[in-house]
Amino acid sequence: MDPETKQALDAMAAKLDAIYVSTEKTRKYFQWTMYITIALVVLPLIGLVFAIPVFLNSYVGQIQNLSV
């Protein structure tokens, strides 16, 4: 293999390694974004599924006590 070809292949390998590192950083960034989205949006919605009925029962119970 001539030196120019070997040098070109080495340069391409270095660029591929840099692309891989950048891609992994981006993947981790998106993964943490997904985790934070789940923690800040989905979990509170699940909590509201349980909190709203309790609130409504308390609210309706107070209204019924006023009308009696």
C-alpha positions, 0 to 999 in steps of 0.5 A, spaced: 500 500 500 502 506 498 503 512 503 498 516 500 493 511 501 495 509 508 495 516 510 488 517 507 485 511 510 488 513 517 485 520 516 478 517 514 479 512 520 480 518 525 474 522 522 470 516 523 472 515 530 470 523 531 463 522 528 462 516 533 464 520 539 459 525 537 454 520 535 454 517 542 454 524 545 448 526 541 444 519 543 446 520 550 443 527 550 436 525 547 436 519 552 436 524 558 431 528 554 427 523 554 428 521 561 427 528 563 420 529 559 417 522 562 419 525 569 416 532 568 410 530 564 408 523 564 409 522 572 405 528 574 399 526 569 399 519 572 399 522 579 393 526 577 389 520 575 389 518 582 389 525 585 383 528 581 378 523 584 380 524 591 379 532 590 372 531 586 370 526 592 372 532 597 369 537 593 362 534 592 362 532 599 362 539 601 357 541 596 352 536 599 353 538 606 351 545 604 345 543 601 342 539 606 
